């Protein structure tokens, strides 16, 4: 009977704990099943692209940016990515009615202008002669809060997207093209958490200062003004904290239950008369 009472007490305590544990985990799993929805982006989406890293057009995640250009141009955009996010870059190039086969490529660089590898996705594709469009995609690795100096892991900060055509035929040089670009992120959560963080995100710039900031010595000049809605390093909280707390609670309950089962009743055993 005592064992039954102990087990019942443990189960009553574990019920709410398991609910607290599985609730955030289930919500996190549901949130991870689809890319993050578009945030409340102020203003309209950009309708042009830059021609270099320094002139890259800033876009928010969730926006669909458009641009017109000529075959042979380099088109640049930039976007912010924070800790725990796994960005997906999708680009669509609209081609003129008559053209030879063209190979287009999308590349992604971090704030240090290091080219980032794609986990998967059609980063380079060839459009057949006369094709109306070509679609490209690049799914980056999860952005880490910290990394070794010699590594090229994605880190929080500004990321650059470059869209260009490779090996263009001379007859197609200068033909008008249109481009659409969209960046979405999937929140990976505690499975990608690491110990450590950057002092500052990799946002380029202290070399450029706007005219409005020249009289303010405390103002910091940056080349990229876009950041996550809730600020950088917003992903410090993860479900890792939840599972750590749940593990500690289960360990404590297991210790209490084991002690209760093994300590005995505390009363002396009955000794028969004359023994």
C-alpha positions in Angstrom: 0.0 0.0 0.0 2.8 2.4 0.8 4.4 1.8 -2.6 1.1 2.4 -4.3 0.7 5.7 -2.4 4.2 6.8 -3.3 3.7 6.0 -7.0 0.4 7.8 -7.0 2.0 10.9 -5.5 4.8 10.8 -8.0 2.4 10.5 -10.9 0.3 13.4 -9.7 3.4 15.6 -9.6 4.7 14.4 -12.9 1.4 15.0 -14.7 1.6 18.9 -14.6 5.4 18.8 -15.1 5.0 16.7 -18.3 2.3 19.1 -19.5 4.6 22.0 -19.0 7.4 20.3 -20.8 5.4 19.0 -23.7 3.4 22.2 -24.1 6.3 24.5 -25.2 7.9 21.6 -27.1 4.7 20.9 -29.1 4.3 24.6 -29.8 7.9 24.8 -30.9 7.5 21.8 -33.1 4.4 23.4 -34.7 6.2 26.6 -35.2 9.2 24.9 -36.7 7.1 23.0 -39.3 6.6 26.1 -41.5 8.8 29.1 -42.2 8.2 32.2 -40.0 5.4 34.4 -41.1 6.0 37.8 -42.4 6.5 40.3 -39.6 4.7 43.6 -39.6 7.1 45.2 -42.1 6.6 48.9 -42.3 6.4 50.5 -45.8 6.4 48.8 -49.2 8.8 46.2 -50.4 11.9 47.5 -52.2 11.6 47.7 -56.0 15.3 47.9 -56.9 18.6 46.2 -56.1 22.1 47.4 -55.4 25.1 46.8 -57.6 27.7 46.0 -54.9 28.0 45.1 -51.2 28.1 48.7 -50.2 24.9 49.6 -52.2 23.0 46.4 -51.4 19.2 47.1 -51.0 18.0 46.3 -47.4 15.0 44.0 -47.1 13.2 42.6 -44.1 12.6 38.9 -43.8 9.1 38.1 -45.1 9.2 40.8 -47.8 9.2 40.1 -51.5 11.6 42.5 -53.1 11.6 43.1 -56.9 14.1 44.7 -59.2 14.7 45.3 -63.0 18.1 45.0 -64.5 20.0 43.8 -67.5 21.5 40.4 -68.1 25.1 40.6 -66.9 24.4 42.9 -64.0 25.2 41.9 -60.4 22.1 42.4 -58.1 22.6 42.8 -54.4 20.3 42.7 -51.4 20.9 42.5 -47.6 18.8 41.2 -44.7 19.3 40.6 -41.0 19.5 37.1 -39.5 19.6 36.3 -35.7 20.7 33.5 -33.5 18.8 30.3 -34.0 17.3 31.1 -37.4 17.8 29.1 -40.5 17.2 31.5 -43.5 15.9 30.3 -46.8 16.6 32.6 -49.8 14.4 32.2 -52.8 14.9 34.1 -56.1 13.0 34.1 -59.3 14.5 35.6 -62.5 12.0 36.6 -65.3 13.7 36.4 -68.7 12.8 38.0 -72.0 10.9 36.1 -74.7 14.0 35.3 -76.8 17.3 34.3 -75.4 19.9 31.6 -75.4 20.4 29.1 -72.5 21.4 31.0 -69.4 22.8 29.8 -66.1 21.8 31.9 -63.0 23.3 31.6 -59.5 22.4 33.1 -56.1 25.1 33.5 -53.5 24.8 34.4 -49.8 27.5 36.2 -47.8 27.7 37.1 -44.1 28.6 40.4 -42.5 32.3 39.6 -43.0 31.6 38.9 -46.7 32.4 35.2 -46.3 30.4 33.1 -48.7 28.1 30.8 -46.9 27.4 27.3 -48.1 23.8 26.2 -48.8 22.6 23.2 -46.9 20.3 22.3 -49.8 18.4 24.1 -52.6 19.0 24.8 -56.3 21.6 27.5 -55.9 22.5 27.3 -59.6 20.1 26.5 -62.4 20.1 26.8 -66.2 17.2 28.2 -68.0 16.6 26.6 -71.4 16.6 28.9 -74.5 13.3 30.8 -74.6 12.3 29.9 -71.0 10.2 32.6 -69.3 11.8 32.3 -65.8 14.2 30.4 -63.6 13.8 29.8 -59.9 16.7 29.5 -57.4 16.8 28.6 -53.7 19.5 28.5 -50.9 18.8 27.1 -47.4 21.6 28.3 -45.1 22.9 26.6 -42.1 21.4 27.6 -38.7 22.8 30.9 -37.4 25.0 30.3 -34.3 25.4 32.6 -31.4 29.2 32.0 -31.3 31.9 30.3 -33.3 35.6 29.7 -33.4 37.5 32.4 -35.2 38.8 30.0 -37.8 35.4 28.6 -38.6 33.0 30.0 -41.3 29.8 29.2 -39.3 26.8 31.6 -39.9 26.7 34.2 -37.1 24.1 36.8 -36.3 24.2 40.0 -38.3 23.7 41.3 -41.9 23.7 38.8 -44.8 24.1 39.7 -48.4 22.5 38.1 -51.4 24.0 38.3 -54.9 22.1 37.3 -58.0 24.0 37.0 -61.3 24.2 35.1 -64.5 27.2 32.9 -65.4 28.8 32.4 -68.8 26.4 34.7 -70.6 26.4 34.6 -74.4 27.4 37.9 -76.1 24.1 38.1 -77.9 22.2 38.1 -74.5 24.3 40.7 -72.8 22.2 43.6 -71.7 18.8 42.0 -72.3 16.2 43.2 -69.8 15.4 40.9 -66.9 13.3 41.1 -63.8 14.1 39.6 -60.4 12.1 38.7 -57.3 13.7 37.9 -53.9 12.2 36.7 -50.6 13.9 35.6 -47.4 12.1 33.5 -44.7 13.6 31.9 -41.6 12.8 28.8 -39.6 13.3 29.0 -35.8 15.4 25.9 -34.9 15.3 26.4 -31.1 17.4 24.8 -28.4 18.8 22.1 -30.6 21.1 24.7 -32.2 22.1 26.5 -28.9 25.8 26.9 -28.1 27.6 28.2 -25.1 28.9 31.7 -25.8 27.8 34.8 -27.8 29.2 37.6 -29.9 29.8 41.0 -28.3 28.1 42.6 -31.3 26.4 41.2 -34.4 28.3 41.2 -37.7 26.7 44.4 -39.0 29.2 46.3 -41.2 29.9 49.9 -40.9 31.6 52.5 -38.6 33.3 54.1 -41.7 30.2 55.8 -42.9 28.3 58.5 -41.0 25.3 60.3 -42.2 25.1 64.1 -42.2 22.6 64.1 -39.4 24.9 62.2 -37.1 28.1 64.3 -37.7 27.3 66.6 -34.7 26.6 63.7 -32.4 29.8 62.0 -31.4 27.9 59.3 -29.5 26.0 58.1 -32.6 27.2 55.0 -34.3 27.3 54.8 -38.1 26.4 51.6 -39.8 26.0 50.5 -43.3 23.0 48.4 -42.5 20.1 49.9 -40.5 17.8 46.8 -40.5 17.6 44.5 -37.5 15.2 42.0 -36.0 11.9 43.4 -34.6 12.8 42.6 -31.0 16.5 43.4 -31.3 19.7 41.3 -31.8 20.3 38.1 -29.9 16.6 37.9 -29.4 16.9 34.1 -29.5 18.7 33.7 -26.1 15.6 31.9 -24.8 15.1 28.4 -26.1 13.3 25.1 -25.2 16.7 23.9 -23.9 15.9 25.9 -20.7 12.5 24.1 -20.4 14.0 20.6 -20.8 16.8 21.4 -18.3 14.2 22.5 -15.7 12.1 19.4 -16.4 15.1 17.1 -16.1 16.0 18.7 -12.7 12.5 18.3 -11.4 12.3 14.7 -12.5 15.6 13.9 -10.9 14.5 15.5 -7.6 11.2 13.5 -7.7 13.1 10.3 -8.4 15.4 10.9 -5.5 12.4 11.6 -3.1 10.6 8.5 -4.4 13.6 6.3 -4.0 14.3 7.5 -0.5 10.7 7.0 0.5 10.7 3.4 -0.8 13.9 2.4 0.8 14.0 4.2 4.2 11.6 1.8 5.9 8.7 2.6 8.2 10.9 3.8 11.0 9.1 1.6 13.6 10.7 -1.4 15.3 9.7 -4.8 14.1 7.3 -6.8 16.3 9.3 -9.2 18.5 7.3 -12.3 19.5 7.1 -12.9 23.4 9.9 -15.1 24.7 12.1 -14.6 21.7 
